[in-house]
């Protein structure tokens, strides 16, 4: 996993002061325990792969507006069905030694044993809103990771071209269920009856 070279220093906030931590010297050597302790002490989103930390950019206002809009839609859809939807920051273990921070992640059954307090052990559907700093993180790298985790459905919400791509797991890799643009409704295969008006997602205020 490539490291964002513009974010090699992390500021930890403590009760009385702050501490700047240089990540670079230990890249490749961080343990899962260190990663979990570190992410408990900062408001930065940090992802982890086999000893390497990647600090994600701070979400923009537009990013958060889109996230809130989708969260509300999913919450109203899932709650009567007994499902659970949450949003970042919440660590998702892809496999031992690899953690991601999806923008949205859900389970069809809130009592699913993967619904753990410290981090989730999997999900039924995840959604990422593409970050302009490095779009390939969400469009190329994370499909491989979420397929590795066995997550049945992955939505890529891309403000850069106003599309929503829905991927469904086919064996050990994703296949394209649909690419939906303005004028379309993005449709879930997993959640029967759930759809999202694409234009409304990108016009949310």
N, C-alpha and C positions, 0 to 999 in steps of 0.2 A: 504494500500500500504506500503510495507516494506521500511524503510529508509536505505540508504547506510550509514552505520555507519562510513565509512572512509571519508565521505564528510559532516560532520556536521557543518563545518565552511565555510562561504562564504566570499570571498573578493569582496568588492564593490569599483569600481574605480571612483573617483571624479576628478574634474578639477585639483586640486593641490595635492591631496594625495590619500591614499586608506584607507579603513576601513574594519576590519575583523569582521564579524557578526556571532555569535554563534546561530545556528538555533534550537538546541535541546530544550531549555526551552519553546519555543512557539509551539512545534510540536503538532498539533491537534487544535491549536487556531488561526492559520493564517487566515486572511480574504481574499476574492478574491481581494479586492482593494489593500491590502498589497502585495499580490502575484504579481499583475500586476505592481505595482510601483517598487517592488524589481527586477523583471526580466527586467525592463526597465533600470536598473543601473548596470548590470553585463553582461559579455559575456558567463557566464556559462548557460548551458541548465538546466532548472528547471521545473519539472512537479509537479502537485498539485492535491490532492484529499482530499476534505472535511477537510481543515485546516492543512494538512500535506504536507510538501515540500520534494521533492526528487531531489537532485543534481545529474545530469547525468555525467558520465566520459567524459573528453575531447576526441573528436574523434581522432583516429589515422590517419596517412597518408593513410594507405590502405583503411580505412573506407571512407575517403574523395574521394579517387580515384574511388571507386565503386559508391559512391553517384553522383559524377560528370558525370560519364559514363552514368548512368541511367537517370539523369536529361537531358542530351543532347539528348538521344534517345526520351524521352517523349516530350521534347520541340519541336523537329522537327516533331513529329507525331501530336501533339495537336494544334500547332499554326495555321496550315491551316484550322483546324476544328473549330477554335474559342474557344478552351479550354485554361486552365491556369494551369501550374505546378510550384510549388515553393518548397523551401527546408528549413530545419532548419537553424537558429531559426525562427520559426513562430508558435505561439501558436494556438492550435486547441481545442475548447471547446467541450468536450465529452457530457457534460450536465452542468447545473449550479452547480458550486462547484467542477468541475473536468476538468483539462486541461492536454493535452499531447503535446509533441513536436515531431511529426513524422519527419523522415529523409526526406521524400518526400510526398507531398500531392497535389492532383489535383482536378480540377473541369472541367467537360466536356464543360461547358459554362462559359466563363470568366465573364459574367455579372450576374451570379448566385448571389442572395442576401446574400448567406452565405460568399461570398468573402468580408470580412470586413477588415479594415485597422489594427486595434489593435490585433485582433485574428479572425480566421475563425470560423464560426458557424457550420461547417460540411465539408465534402468532399465526392467525389465520389469514390476515391481510395487513399489509403495510402500505403507507403512502409517503412518498418523498416529494417535496416541492423543490424544483431544481434551483440550485444556487448559482448565481452568475460568476462567482469566483472560479469555479472549476466544474462545469456542467457534466463532464464525463464521470464524476464521482457518482452521480445519481442515475445517469443514463447507461453507463457501461459497467462500472465496478459493482454497484449495489445489486443489479440483477443477478450477477454471479453469486454474491454473498447470500442473498435472500433465497435463491434457488438451493444453495448449499444447506441452508437452514430448513429447507422443506416447507417454506411458506407458500400456501396454495395460490395467492394472488398478490400482485404488486402493481400499484398505481404510480405513474410518473406524471406529476402535475408540473407542466413546463410553462412558466410565465414568459419565457423568451420567445416562444412561438404560439402561445395561447392554445396549447393542446393538452389533452389528458390521454396518456397511453395506458391501457390496461393489459397486463401480462398475466398469463395463467400457467401454472406449473404443469409441464408435460414430461413425465419421467423425472430426470434430474436437471432439466433446463426449462426456461420459460419460452412460451410461444405467444405471439401477439394475438390478443383477443379483439383488439380494436384500437385505432387511433382516432380520437374524437376532437373536433375543432369547434369553433364558434358556429352556432346553429344546430349543433348536435347535443344529444344527451349521452354522457358517458355511462355505460352500463356495466354492472358487476355480474360476473358469472357465479361467483360464490354466494352473494347475497341476493337471493331471488326477490325481484321487485324494487331493488335499490338502483336509482339512477340520479345523475347530477347534470343540471343544465350547465354546459361548459362556459357559455358567455357570462352567466351569473357568477361563476367562480372568479373570473378575472376582472369582473366589474364590481365586486364586493367592495364596500367602503368601510 
